[in-house]
Amino acid sequence: MEVIDNILNGFAVALSWQNIFFVFIGVLSGTVIGMLPGLGPISAIAIMIPLSYGMEPASALILMAGVYYGAIFGGSTSSILLNAPGVSGTVATSFDGYPLAKQGKAGKALAIAAISSFGGGTISVFALMLVAPMMASFATQFGPTEYFALMFLGLSAISSLSEGSTIKALISAVIGLMIASVGRDLLTGTARFTFGSVNLLDGIDFLVIALGLFALAEVTNLVLTRNKENKSKESEVGSLRITKQEAKEISGPIARHSILGFIIGVLPGAGATISSFLSYITEKRISKNPESFGKGNIKGLAAPEASNNAATSGAFVPLLTLGIPGSGTTAVLLGALLVAGVTPGPLLMQEEPNVFWGVIASMYLGNIFLLILNLPLIPLIAKILYIPKRLLISLVIIFCLIGVYGISFNTFDLYLLLGFGVLGYVMRLLSFPAAPLILAFILGGMMETSFRQALIISKGDYLTFVQSPVSAVLIAVSVLSLLLPIFKSKMKKS
Amino acid sequence: MLNSMNRKVSIVIFLLSTLYLFYSYQIEPSPFAKIDADIMPKGLGYLLLILSVLLFIENKEETEQEKAKRSLTKQEVGLLLLIVLFVLGYILLLEIIGFIIMTILFLTATSRLLGYTKWIRMLIIFVIFTLVIYFSFNELLGLSLPSGILPF
């Protein structure tokens, strides 16, 4: 059994003492950063990247993956305790989690969240193990045409699924592609949009954009809310005990929404946010007493929690097997991988089985760590919520500055970082979503290369993109997803 | 005609796309390329142009929630601008004065600006934080942060 060999090999990688340490550091720092309202998984990963400089690729990826699911987990804690989700994927968690906390059952709510997340994480890692190899072997047959279509689908999906105006999301995506076009052209070496500056010849580093658009822009949020300290009466966590009856009650939702979350996580554009909402709504719809939802129903807590963690693992399928991120967060994760010298794609599994299987195995370990960390230590960890914001703000800014300075040792990048911070803030003010921009920026280079390669092969015939059946289907789906919002608004009117 | 924010923004984006297009036409052609380096930029430029027109036509009313994001007091805007100035100063002086001094200065100045008043506690935290970062970068990661005017 090749699969079993691979998994055992993966565990051998994940269980080396240093990788155990990195999983632990990853989930711990992810939890802590994710818990801080305002700082989500994107910022968490971006802030942690400088730590991975010079690490073994497998260890770097293990660390970053830990940060990713740790951040989603941390978001739940602040959702439950403060009704202030640190991460958009945990908004649905607050619907029933916060009412439970208000009833003095914060401990119980946190325990249910931890167990549901553990269930969701573990079931979906199992699914990841089964699905990823199939996907990778299918994708080895892809040529530039199919790749281009696939990335196009990813971009259009995230644009049509983001909140608010689709046109604004598309503008964000196009601007991301434009920023990606700065620097030396990958195929001909021609300098583009460098305005004679040597600093721009290699293009703009993705970390500059990720930290600027997300972390720095989020700092402004912290500044404006600095007077509202995170103090609430619910800081008494209370007992973590769950009765047998309750355990039985949540087992159904956990199983259902782990699978649902995983499937949604695999799809481009969707992710923890959409999956958790969908799970919440589904659970409410099939419930015998839907009116108890929103008032502290434990099923309404278990469903989104299992789902958002499962979606995070699901998002690794396209990332690892196709090298294509499906969301802003996985785009930053991809950037982190490239920094570490790993190029994800269908060949990763064959060429670097240690990295591929090591990461998957580390997720089992990470889920166990999350459970251990969060159950007994929750009251302790929750104290992080009480760090005065006034101190936190300047520390976050310094983290961003050092992170960027550490890549190039060039202050030019720091000015760029500040510029992107301002851009991110302005985008927020004008309701332009930032995730399509970062995703487009990460995909830009690859998209352009495959676009031009496909055209070179077809001798300049644009029809090549609809002649291959795979790419024709992908492009049709993308176009449909872009038209979807228009139909929706028409339907609403009529 | 320009009464809504979205329309004003669409004009800015329109101008941005023409500027981008102008520079795309300046890209030097490569003698060997069959599909050259300017094809994608030109396409993107026109795409953004179309999208800016669509945004203008769509002219969707902003929701109250969207508008509320922009209601900042002058004081808060001033505060944000001051922080930006502090960051600029930090970047400008980082390589001259050095990481340790500039970081402690920046952290203290920003936290004071935001109204944190416990001086001693703050200084202890920031000095320890800065030294830990400095030495872990220099010793553990082998990346040397600028020492500036300090001898180490």
Chai-1 contact restraints between the chains, C-beta under 6 A:
chainA,res_idxA,chainB,res_idxB,connection_type,confidence,min_distance_angstrom,max_distance_angstrom,comment,restraint_id
A,Y53,B,L141,contact,1.0,0.0,6.0,A-B,restraint_1
A,I167,B,L51,contact,1.0,0.0,6.0,A-B,restraint_2
A,I167,B,L54,contact,1.0,0.0,6.0,A-B,restraint_3
A,I167,B,L55,contact,1.0,0.0,6.0,A-B,restraint_4
A,I167,B,E58,contact,1.0,0.0,6.0,A-B,restraint_5
A,L170,B,L51,contact,1.0,0.0,6.0,A-B,restraint_6
A,I171,B,L51,contact,1.0,0.0,6.0,A-B,restraint_7
A,V174,B,L44,contact,1.0,0.0,6.0,A-B,restraint_8
A,V174,B,L47,contact,1.0,0.0,6.0,A-B,restraint_9
A,V174,B,L48,contact,1.0,0.0,6.0,A-B,restraint_10
A,L177,B,L44,contact,1.0,0.0,6.0,A-B,restraint_11
A,M178,B,L44,contact,1.0,0.0,6.0,A-B,restraint_12
A,S181,B,P41,contact,1.0,0.0,6.0,A-B,restraint_13
A,D185,B,A37,contact,1.0,0.0,6.0,A-B,restraint_14
A,T188,B,S30,contact,1.0,0.0,6.0,A-B,restraint_15
A,T188,B,A33,contact,1.0,0.0,6.0,A-B,restraint_16
A,T188,B,A37,contact,1.0,0.0,6.0,A-B,restraint_17
A,T190,B,E28,contact,1.0,0.0,6.0,A-B,restraint_18
A,T190,B,S30,contact,1.0,0.0,6.0,A-B,restraint_19
A,T190,B,A37,contact,1.0,0.0,6.0,A-B,restraint_20
A,R192,B,I27,contact,1.0,0.0,6.0,A-B,restraint_21
A,F193,B,Y23,contact,1.0,0.0,6.0,A-B,restraint_22
A,R226,B,L114,contact,1.0,0.0,6.0,A-B,restraint_23
A,R390,B,S111,contact,1.0,0.0,6.0,A-B,restraint_24
A,R390,B,L114,contact,1.0,0.0,6.0,A-B,restraint_25
A,R390,B,G115,contact,1.0,0.0,6.0,A-B,restraint_26
A,R390,B,Y116,contact,1.0,0.0,6.0,A-B,restraint_27
A,L391,B,S111,contact,1.0,0.0,6.0,A-B,restraint_28
A,L391,B,Y116,contact,1.0,0.0,6.0,A-B,restraint_29
A,S394,B,L107,contact,1.0,0.0,6.0,A-B,restraint_30
A,S394,B,T110,contact,1.0,0.0,6.0,A-B,restraint_31
A,S394,B,S111,contact,1.0,0.0,6.0,A-B,restraint_32
A,I398,B,T103,contact,1.0,0.0,6.0,A-B,restraint_33
A,G406,B,L143,contact,1.0,0.0,6.0,A-B,restraint_34
A,T411,B,I91,contact,1.0,0.0,6.0,A-B,restraint_35
A,L414,B,I91,contact,1.0,0.0,6.0,A-B,restraint_36
A,L418,B,V87,contact,1.0,0.0,6.0,A-B,restraint_37
A,L429,B,K69,contact,1.0,0.0,6.0,A-B,restraint_38
A,L429,B,R70,contact,1.0,0.0,6.0,A-B,restraint_39
A,L430,B,V9,contact,1.0,0.0,6.0,A-B,restraint_40
A,S431,B,E66,contact,1.0,0.0,6.0,A-B,restraint_41
A,E448,B,M40,contact,1.0,0.0,6.0,A-B,restraint_42
A,R452,B,I35,contact,1.0,0.0,6.0,A-B,restraint_43
A,L455,B,I35,contact,1.0,0.0,6.0,A-B,restraint_44
A,I456,B,K34,contact,1.0,0.0,6.0,A-B,restraint_45
A,I456,B,I35,contact,1.0,0.0,6.0,A-B,restraint_46
